[in-house]
Amino acid sequence: MFDDMFNSSMKLLVVDDVPAIRSSISALLSEIGYQVRTAADGFEALAAIRMNIPNHCCPAISRTDSVG
């Protein structure tokens, strides 16, 4: 019960340039109660962070853009 209360208030940002990976991770985290936003690259991630600061960011391991 405590986990449900904790997860629902956690905002996460998932960053990956592969749509299928972004979607899968987002769906999994949403299913267990996290508020998830996604970004395709570093530029989108920075814009998303400016609009609503997440509690945590889950970036991709390898980056294809210049902002990482």
PDB file of N, CA, C and O in Angstrom:
ATOM      1  N   MET A   1       0.828  -1.191   0.000  1.00  0.00           N
ATOM      2  CA  MET A   1       0.000   0.000   0.000  1.00  0.00           C
ATOM      3  C   MET A   1       0.871   1.253   0.000  1.00  0.00           C
ATOM      4  O   MET A   1       0.597   2.188  -0.753  1.00  0.00           O
ATOM      5  N   PHE A   2       1.920   1.291   0.833  1.00  0.00           N
ATOM      6  CA  PHE A   2       2.814   2.445   0.867  1.00  0.00           C
ATOM      7  C   PHE A   2       3.471   2.667  -0.494  1.00  0.00           C
ATOM      8  O   PHE A   2       3.630   3.811  -0.920  1.00  0.00           O
ATOM      9  N   ASP A   3       3.857   1.581  -1.186  1.00  0.00           N
ATOM     10  CA  ASP A   3       4.488   1.713  -2.498  1.00  0.00           C
ATOM     11  C   ASP A   3       3.573   2.416  -3.483  1.00  0.00           C
ATOM     12  O   ASP A   3       4.038   3.237  -4.274  1.00  0.00           O
ATOM     13  N   ASP A   4       2.280   2.112  -3.454  1.00  0.00           N
ATOM     14  CA  ASP A   4       1.338   2.760  -4.353  1.00  0.00           C
ATOM     15  C   ASP A   4       1.277   4.262  -4.104  1.00  0.00           C
ATOM     16  O   ASP A   4       1.231   5.042  -5.055  1.00  0.00           O
ATOM     17  N   MET A   5       1.275   4.674  -2.849  1.00  0.00           N
ATOM     18  CA  MET A   5       1.235   6.090  -2.511  1.00  0.00           C
ATOM     19  C   MET A   5       2.512   6.781  -2.962  1.00  0.00           C
ATOM     20  O   MET A   5       2.465   7.907  -3.458  1.00  0.00           O
ATOM     21  N   PHE A   6       3.638   6.127  -2.796  1.00  0.00           N
ATOM     22  CA  PHE A   6       4.933   6.703  -3.163  1.00  0.00           C
ATOM     23  C   PHE A   6       5.061   6.827  -4.680  1.00  0.00           C
ATOM     24  O   PHE A   6       5.455   7.880  -5.182  1.00  0.00           O
ATOM     25  N   ASN A   7       4.734   5.768  -5.409  1.00  0.00           N
ATOM     26  CA  ASN A   7       4.874   5.758  -6.860  1.00  0.00           C
ATOM     27  C   ASN A   7       4.009   6.809  -7.531  1.00  0.00           C
ATOM     28  O   ASN A   7       4.449   7.442  -8.491  1.00  0.00           O
ATOM     29  N   SER A   8       2.790   7.010  -7.050  1.00  0.00           N
ATOM     30  CA  SER A   8       1.865   7.918  -7.720  1.00  0.00           C
ATOM     31  C   SER A   8       2.338   9.364  -7.674  1.00  0.00           C
ATOM     32  O   SER A   8       1.908  10.178  -8.491  1.00  0.00           O
ATOM     33  N   SER A   9       3.214   9.696  -6.734  1.00  0.00           N
ATOM     34  CA  SER A   9       3.696  11.064  -6.654  1.00  0.00           C
ATOM     35  C   SER A   9       5.039  11.248  -7.350  1.00  0.00           C
ATOM     36  O   SER A   9       5.544  12.368  -7.429  1.00  0.00           O
ATOM     37  N   MET A  10       5.617  10.176  -7.851  1.00  0.00           N
ATOM     38  CA  MET A  10       6.918  10.252  -8.503  1.00  0.00           C
ATOM     39  C   MET A  10       6.769  10.552  -9.985  1.00  0.00           C
ATOM     40  O   MET A  10       6.070   9.846 -10.711  1.00  0.00           O
ATOM     41  N   LYS A  11       7.446  11.623 -10.425  1.00  0.00           N
ATOM     42  CA  LYS A  11       7.440  12.006 -11.828  1.00  0.00           C
ATOM     43  C   LYS A  11       8.764  11.581 -12.448  1.00  0.00           C
ATOM     44  O   LYS A  11       9.835  11.960 -11.974  1.00  0.00           O
ATOM     45  N   LEU A  12       8.679  10.790 -13.514  1.00  0.00           N
ATOM     46  CA  LEU A  12       9.866  10.288 -14.187  1.00  0.00           C
ATOM     47  C   LEU A  12       9.917  10.791 -15.619  1.00  0.00           C
ATOM     48  O   LEU A  12       8.882  10.974 -16.260  1.00  0.00           O
ATOM     49  N   LEU A  13      11.125  11.013 -16.115  1.00  0.00           N
ATOM     50  CA  LEU A  13      11.332  11.368 -17.511  1.00  0.00           C
ATOM     51  C   LEU A  13      12.184  10.272 -18.138  1.00  0.00           C
ATOM     52  O   LEU A  13      13.310  10.027 -17.707  1.00  0.00           O
ATOM     53  N   VAL A  14      11.642   9.617 -19.154  1.00  0.00           N
ATOM     54  CA  VAL A  14      12.338   8.553 -19.874  1.00  0.00           C
ATOM     55  C   VAL A  14      12.835   9.138 -21.199  1.00  0.00           C
ATOM     56  O   VAL A  14      12.047   9.658 -21.989  1.00  0.00           O
ATOM     57  N   VAL A  15      14.142   9.050 -21.432  1.00  0.00           N
ATOM     58  CA  VAL A  15      14.742   9.618 -22.643  1.00  0.00           C
ATOM     59  C   VAL A  15      15.412   8.513 -23.440  1.00  0.00           C
ATOM     60  O   VAL A  15      16.327   7.850 -22.952  1.00  0.00           O
ATOM     61  N   ASP A  16      14.953   8.319 -24.669  1.00  0.00           N
ATOM     62  CA  ASP A  16      15.577   7.346 -25.565  1.00  0.00           C
ATOM     63  C   ASP A  16      15.167   7.690 -26.989  1.00  0.00           C
ATOM     64  O   ASP A  16      14.035   8.110 -27.231  1.00  0.00           O
ATOM     65  N   ASP A  17      16.087   7.513 -27.931  1.00  0.00           N
ATOM     66  CA  ASP A  17      15.779   7.847 -29.320  1.00  0.00           C
ATOM     67  C   ASP A  17      15.046   6.724 -30.050  1.00  0.00           C
ATOM     68  O   ASP A  17      14.625   6.911 -31.191  1.00  0.00           O
ATOM     69  N   VAL A  18      14.887   5.582 -29.427  1.00  0.00           N
ATOM     70  CA  VAL A  18      14.166   4.464 -30.037  1.00  0.00           C
ATOM     71  C   VAL A  18      12.731   4.458 -29.505  1.00  0.00           C
ATOM     72  O   VAL A  18      12.516   4.191 -28.323  1.00  0.00           O
ATOM     73  N   PRO A  19      11.745   4.750 -30.366  1.00  0.00           N
ATOM     74  CA  PRO A  19      10.360   4.848 -29.907  1.00  0.00           C
ATOM     75  C   PRO A  19       9.851   3.604 -29.169  1.00  0.00           C
ATOM     76  O   PRO A  19       9.131   3.732 -28.179  1.00  0.00           O
ATOM     77  N   ALA A  20      10.210   2.419 -29.631  1.00  0.00           N
ATOM     78  CA  ALA A  20       9.731   1.189 -28.996  1.00  0.00           C
ATOM     79  C   ALA A  20      10.261   1.053 -27.565  1.00  0.00           C
ATOM     80  O   ALA A  20       9.546   0.597 -26.672  1.00  0.00           O
ATOM     81  N   ILE A  21      11.502   1.447 -27.358  1.00  0.00           N
ATOM     82  CA  ILE A  21      12.080   1.383 -26.011  1.00  0.00           C
ATOM     83  C   ILE A  21      11.397   2.398 -25.106  1.00  0.00           C
ATOM     84  O   ILE A  21      11.015   2.081 -23.979  1.00  0.00           O
ATOM     85  N   ARG A  22      11.246   3.633 -25.611  1.00  0.00           N
ATOM     86  CA  ARG A  22      10.552   4.676 -24.834  1.00  0.00           C
ATOM     87  C   ARG A  22       9.165   4.220 -24.434  1.00  0.00           C
ATOM     88  O   ARG A  22       8.762   4.362 -23.280  1.00  0.00           O
ATOM     89  N   SER A  23       8.445   3.676 -25.384  1.00  0.00           N
ATOM     90  CA  SER A  23       7.073   3.237 -25.152  1.00  0.00           C
ATOM     91  C   SER A  23       7.010   2.096 -24.141  1.00  0.00           C
ATOM     92  O   SER A  23       6.173   2.110 -23.239  1.00  0.00           O
ATOM     93  N   SER A  24       7.881   1.124 -24.289  1.00  0.00           N
ATOM     94  CA  SER A  24       7.890  -0.034 -23.385  1.00  0.00           C
ATOM     95  C   SER A  24       8.211   0.365 -21.952  1.00  0.00           C
ATOM     96  O   SER A  24       7.525  -0.043 -21.016  1.00  0.00           O
ATOM     97  N   ILE A  25       9.257   1.163 -21.790  1.00  0.00           N
ATOM     98  CA  ILE A  25       9.645   1.586 -20.447  1.00  0.00           C
ATOM     99  C   ILE A  25       8.560   2.462 -19.831  1.00  0.00           C
ATOM    100  O   ILE A  25       8.225   2.316 -18.656  1.00  0.00           O
ATOM    101  N   SER A  26       8.019   3.365 -20.629  1.00  0.00           N
ATOM    102  CA  SER A  26       6.956   4.243 -20.146  1.00  0.00           C
ATOM    103  C   SER A  26       5.727   3.448 -19.712  1.00  0.00           C
ATOM    104  O   SER A  26       5.151   3.714 -18.656  1.00  0.00           O
ATOM    105  N   ALA A  27       5.327   2.475 -20.527  1.00  0.00           N
ATOM    106  CA  ALA A  27       4.153   1.659 -20.200  1.00  0.00           C
ATOM    107  C   ALA A  27       4.378   0.867 -18.913  1.00  0.00           C
ATOM    108  O   ALA A  27       3.488   0.792 -18.066  1.00  0.00           O
ATOM    109  N   LEU A  28       5.547   0.285 -18.766  1.00  0.00           N
ATOM    110  CA  LEU A  28       5.857  -0.493 -17.565  1.00  0.00           C
ATOM    111  C   LEU A  28       5.808   0.384 -16.319  1.00  0.00           C
ATOM    112  O   LEU A  28       5.187   0.013 -15.322  1.00  0.00           O
ATOM    113  N   LEU A  29       6.454   1.534 -16.370  1.00  0.00           N
ATOM    114  CA  LEU A  29       6.489   2.419 -15.207  1.00  0.00           C
ATOM    115  C   LEU A  29       5.117   3.015 -14.902  1.00  0.00           C
ATOM    116  O   LEU A  29       4.755   3.177 -13.736  1.00  0.00           O
ATOM    117  N   SER A  30       4.356   3.341 -15.941  1.00  0.00           N
ATOM    118  CA  SER A  30       2.999   3.863 -15.739  1.00  0.00           C
ATOM    119  C   SER A  30       2.111   2.814 -15.090  1.00  0.00           C
ATOM    120  O   SER A  30       1.291   3.120 -14.225  1.00  0.00           O
ATOM    121  N   GLU A  31       2.287   1.583 -15.517  1.00  0.00           N
ATOM    122  CA  GLU A  31       1.477   0.479 -14.996  1.00  0.00           C
ATOM    123  C   GLU A  31       1.665   0.282 -13.493  1.00  0.00           C
ATOM    124  O   GLU A  31       0.736  -0.131 -12.798  1.00  0.00           O
ATOM    125  N   ILE A  32       2.857   0.576 -12.995  1.00  0.00           N
ATOM    126  CA  ILE A  32       3.086   0.417 -11.558  1.00  0.00           C
ATOM    127  C   ILE A  32       2.893   1.729 -10.797  1.00  0.00           C
ATOM    128  O   ILE A  32       3.220   1.821  -9.614  1.00  0.00           O
ATOM    129  N   GLY A  33       2.362   2.737 -11.480  1.00  0.00           N
ATOM    130  CA  GLY A  33       1.916   3.928 -10.778  1.00  0.00           C
ATOM    131  C   GLY A  33       2.723   5.198 -10.910  1.00  0.00           C
ATOM    132  O   GLY A  33       2.374   6.210 -10.302  1.00  0.00           O
ATOM    133  N   TYR A  34       3.793   5.176 -11.688  1.00  0.00           N
ATOM    134  CA  TYR A  34       4.579   6.385 -11.848  1.00  0.00           C
ATOM    135  C   TYR A  34       3.947   7.323 -12.874  1.00  0.00           C
ATOM    136  O   TYR A  34       3.274   6.874 -13.802  1.00  0.00           O
ATOM    137  N   GLN A  35       4.166   8.626 -12.703  1.00  0.00           N
ATOM    138  CA  GLN A  35       3.782   9.612 -13.708  1.00  0.00           C
ATOM    139  C   GLN A  35       4.965   9.728 -14.665  1.00  0.00           C
ATOM    140  O   GLN A  35       6.033  10.197 -14.273  1.00  0.00           O
ATOM    141  N   VAL A  36       4.786   9.310 -15.905  1.00  0.00           N
ATOM    142  CA  VAL A  36       5.905   9.220 -16.839  1.00  0.00           C
ATOM    143  C   VAL A  36       5.730  10.181 -18.008  1.00  0.00           C
ATOM    144  O   VAL A  36       4.659  10.270 -18.608  1.00  0.00           O
ATOM    145  N   ARG A  37       6.805  10.894 -18.314  1.00  0.00           N
ATOM    146  CA  ARG A  37       6.880  11.701 -19.529  1.00  0.00           C
ATOM    147  C   ARG A  37       8.038  11.140 -20.339  1.00  0.00           C
ATOM    148  O   ARG A  37       8.951  10.529 -19.782  1.00  0.00           O
ATOM    149  N   THR A  38       8.005  11.342 -21.641  1.00  0.00           N
ATOM    150  CA  THR A  38       9.071  10.813 -22.484  1.00  0.00           C
ATOM    151  C   THR A  38       9.665  11.913 -23.351  1.00  0.00           C
ATOM    152  O   THR A  38       9.040  12.942 -23.604  1.00  0.00           O
ATOM    153  N   ALA A  39      10.882  11.665 -23.795  1.00  0.00           N
ATOM    154  CA  ALA A  39      11.572  12.551 -24.721  1.00  0.00           C
ATOM    155  C   ALA A  39      12.417  11.691 -25.651  1.00  0.00           C
ATOM    156  O   ALA A  39      12.956  10.663 -25.243  1.00  0.00           O
ATOM    157  N   ALA A  40      12.526  12.122 -26.906  1.00  0.00           N
ATOM    158  CA  ALA A  40      13.264  11.356 -27.904  1.00  0.00           C
ATOM    159  C   ALA A  40      14.758  11.676 -27.925  1.00  0.00           C
ATOM    160  O   ALA A  40      15.558  10.879 -28.414  1.00  0.00           O
ATOM    161  N   ASP A  41      15.132  12.837 -27.397  1.00  0.00           N
ATOM    162  CA  ASP A  41      16.542  13.221 -27.411  1.00  0.00           C
ATOM    163  C   ASP A  41      16.822  14.226 -26.299  1.00  0.00           C
ATOM    164  O   ASP A  41      15.925  14.601 -25.544  1.00  0.00           O
ATOM    165  N   GLY A  42      18.051  14.645 -26.214  1.00  0.00           N
ATOM    166  CA  GLY A  42      18.446  15.578 -25.162  1.00  0.00           C
ATOM    167  C   GLY A  42      17.736  16.912 -25.241  1.00  0.00           C
ATOM    168  O   GLY A  42      17.416  17.515 -24.217  1.00  0.00           O
ATOM    169  N   PHE A  43      17.489  17.374 -26.460  1.00  0.00           N
ATOM    170  CA  PHE A  43      16.808  18.658 -26.622  1.00  0.00           C
ATOM    171  C   PHE A  43      15.371  18.584 -26.101  1.00  0.00           C
ATOM    172  O   PHE A  43      14.910  19.488 -25.404  1.00  0.00           O
ATOM    173  N   GLU A  44      14.671  17.505 -26.443  1.00  0.00           N
ATOM    174  CA  GLU A  44      13.308  17.311 -25.936  1.00  0.00           C
ATOM    175  C   GLU A  44      13.323  17.125 -24.418  1.00  0.00           C
ATOM    176  O   GLU A  44      12.422  17.598 -23.725  1.00  0.00           O
ATOM    177  N   ALA A  45      14.325  16.451 -23.913  1.00  0.00           N
ATOM    178  CA  ALA A  45      14.431  16.226 -22.470  1.00  0.00           C
ATOM    179  C   ALA A  45      14.587  17.554 -21.731  1.00  0.00           C
ATOM    180  O   ALA A  45      13.929  17.788 -20.717  1.00  0.00           O
ATOM    181  N   LEU A  46      15.458  18.418 -22.243  1.00  0.00           N
ATOM    182  CA  LEU A  46      15.643  19.719 -21.607  1.00  0.00           C
ATOM    183  C   LEU A  46      14.356  20.536 -21.627  1.00  0.00           C
ATOM    184  O   LEU A  46      14.025  21.200 -20.644  1.00  0.00           O
ATOM    185  N   ALA A  47      13.633  20.492 -22.733  1.00  0.00           N
ATOM    186  CA  ALA A  47      12.359  21.208 -22.825  1.00  0.00           C
ATOM    187  C   ALA A  47      11.348  20.646 -21.828  1.00  0.00           C
ATOM    188  O   ALA A  47      10.631  21.402 -21.171  1.00  0.00           O
ATOM    189  N   ALA A  48      11.292  19.321 -21.715  1.00  0.00           N
ATOM    190  CA  ALA A  48      10.362  18.682 -20.778  1.00  0.00           C
ATOM    191  C   ALA A  48      10.718  19.033 -19.336  1.00  0.00           C
ATOM    192  O   ALA A  48       9.829  19.251 -18.512  1.00  0.00           O
ATOM    193  N   ILE A  49      11.992  19.086 -19.033  1.00  0.00           N
ATOM    194  CA  ILE A  49      12.436  19.427 -17.683  1.00  0.00           C
ATOM    195  C   ILE A  49      12.092  20.866 -17.352  1.00  0.00           C
ATOM    196  O   ILE A  49      11.706  21.176 -16.225  1.00  0.00           O
ATOM    197  N   ARG A  50      12.232  21.750 -18.339  1.00  0.00           N
ATOM    198  CA  ARG A  50      11.885  23.155 -18.108  1.00  0.00           C
ATOM    199  C   ARG A  50      10.398  23.322 -17.807  1.00  0.00           C
ATOM    200  O   ARG A  50      10.020  24.177 -17.005  1.00  0.00           O
ATOM    201  N   MET A  51       9.552  22.512 -18.445  1.00  0.00           N
ATOM    202  CA  MET A  51       8.109  22.622 -18.246  1.00  0.00           C
ATOM    203  C   MET A  51       7.667  22.008 -16.926  1.00  0.00           C
ATOM    204  O   MET A  51       6.760  22.534 -16.281  1.00  0.00           O
ATOM    205  N   ASN A  52       8.282  20.914 -16.512  1.00  0.00           N
ATOM    206  CA  ASN A  52       7.846  20.201 -15.322  1.00  0.00           C
ATOM    207  C   ASN A  52       9.008  19.347 -14.828  1.00  0.00           C
ATOM    208  O   ASN A  52       9.313  18.312 -15.422  1.00  0.00           O
ATOM    209  N   ILE A  53       9.640  19.760 -13.776  1.00  0.00           N
ATOM    210  CA  ILE A  53      10.832  19.070 -13.278  1.00  0.00           C
ATOM    211  C   ILE A  53      10.461  17.692 -12.728  1.00  0.00           C
ATOM    212  O   ILE A  53       9.636  17.582 -11.820  1.00  0.00           O
ATOM    213  N   PRO A  54      11.077  16.635 -13.284  1.00  0.00           N
ATOM    214  CA  PRO A  54      10.787  15.276 -12.783  1.00  0.00           C
ATOM    215  C   PRO A  54      11.577  14.986 -11.510  1.00  0.00           C
ATOM    216  O   PRO A  54      12.564  15.658 -11.212  1.00  0.00           O
ATOM    217  N   ASN A  55      11.133  13.983 -10.770  1.00  0.00           N
ATOM    218  CA  ASN A  55      11.887  13.533  -9.607  1.00  0.00           C
ATOM    219  C   ASN A  55      13.135  12.776 -10.053  1.00  0.00           C
ATOM    220  O   ASN A  55      14.179  12.841  -9.403  1.00  0.00           O
ATOM    221  N   HIS A  56      13.014  12.056 -11.173  1.00  0.00           N
ATOM    222  CA  HIS A  56      14.131  11.274 -11.709  1.00  0.00           C
ATOM    223  C   HIS A  56      14.093  11.307 -13.228  1.00  0.00           C
ATOM    224  O   HIS A  56      13.037  11.488 -13.834  1.00  0.00           O
ATOM    225  N   CYS A  57      15.263  11.129 -13.833  1.00  0.00           N
ATOM    226  CA  CYS A  57      15.378  11.055 -15.284  1.00  0.00           C
ATOM    227  C   CYS A  57      16.068   9.745 -15.627  1.00  0.00           C
ATOM    228  O   CYS A  57      17.081   9.392 -15.023  1.00  0.00           O
ATOM    229  N   CYS A  58      15.517   9.026 -16.596  1.00  0.00           N
ATOM    230  CA  CYS A  58      16.085   7.751 -17.044  1.00  0.00           C
ATOM    231  C   CYS A  58      16.586   7.940 -18.475  1.00  0.00           C
ATOM    232  O   CYS A  58      15.842   7.695 -19.425  1.00  0.00           O
ATOM    233  N   PRO A  59      17.837   8.374 -18.641  1.00  0.00           N
ATOM    234  CA  PRO A  59      18.352   8.607 -19.990  1.00  0.00           C
ATOM    235  C   PRO A  59      18.833   7.326 -20.663  1.00  0.00           C
ATOM    236  O   PRO A  59      19.135   6.334 -20.001  1.00  0.00           O
ATOM    237  N   ALA A  60      18.895   7.367 -21.973  1.00  0.00           N
ATOM    238  CA  ALA A  60      19.458   6.247 -22.732  1.00  0.00           C
ATOM    239  C   ALA A  60      20.952   6.175 -22.437  1.00  0.00           C
ATOM    240  O   ALA A  60      21.574   7.181 -22.096  1.00  0.00           O
ATOM    241  N   ILE A  61      21.518   4.992 -22.570  1.00  0.00           N
ATOM    242  CA  ILE A  61      22.942   4.815 -22.320  1.00  0.00           C
ATOM    243  C   ILE A  61      23.779   5.493 -23.396  1.00  0.00           C
ATOM    244  O   ILE A  61      24.724   6.215 -23.078  1.00  0.00           O
ATOM    245  N   SER A  62      23.447   5.272 -24.661  1.00  0.00           N
ATOM    246  CA  SER A  62      24.193   5.903 -25.749  1.00  0.00           C
ATOM    247  C   SER A  62      23.375   7.053 -26.318  1.00  0.00           C
ATOM    248  O   SER A  62      22.156   6.947 -26.455  1.00  0.00           O
ATOM    249  N   ARG A  63      24.030   8.125 -26.641  1.00  0.00           N
ATOM    250  CA  ARG A  63      23.343   9.315 -27.130  1.00  0.00           C
ATOM    251  C   ARG A  63      23.727   9.556 -28.589  1.00  0.00           C
ATOM    252  O   ARG A  63      24.882   9.373 -28.975  1.00  0.00           O
ATOM    253  N   THR A  64      22.743   9.971 -29.397  1.00  0.00           N
ATOM    254  CA  THR A  64      23.021  10.253 -30.790  1.00  0.00           C
ATOM    255  C   THR A  64      23.050  11.755 -31.071  1.00  0.00           C
ATOM    256  O   THR A  64      23.464  12.182 -32.148  1.00  0.00           O
ATOM    257  N   ASP A  65      22.611  12.547 -30.101  1.00  0.00           N
ATOM    258  CA  ASP A  65      22.616  14.001 -30.296  1.00  0.00           C
ATOM    259  C   ASP A  65      23.745  14.623 -29.480  1.00  0.00           C
ATOM    260  O   ASP A  65      24.496  13.919 -28.806  1.00  0.00           O
ATOM    261  N   SER A  66      23.858  15.933 -29.547  1.00  0.00           N
ATOM    262  CA  SER A  66      24.953  16.591 -28.865  1.00  0.00           C
ATOM    263  C   SER A  66      24.654  16.952 -27.420  1.00  0.00           C
ATOM    264  O   SER A  66      25.534  17.429 -26.702  1.00  0.00           O
ATOM    265  N   VAL A  67      23.410  16.728 -26.986  1.00  0.00           N
ATOM    266  CA  VAL A  67      23.050  17.034 -25.601  1.00  0.00           C
ATOM    267  C   VAL A  67      22.780  15.719 -24.903  1.00  0.00           C
ATOM    268  O   VAL A  67      21.872  14.988 -25.300  1.00  0.00           O
ATOM    269  N   GLY A  68      23.536  15.402 -23.887  1.00  0.00           N
ATOM    270  CA  GLY A  68      23.356  14.106 -23.267  1.00  0.00           C
ATOM    271  C   GLY A  68      23.403  14.088 -21.791  1.00  0.00           C
ATOM    272  O   GLY A  68      23.259  13.027 -21.182  1.00  0.00           O
TER     273      GLY A  68
END
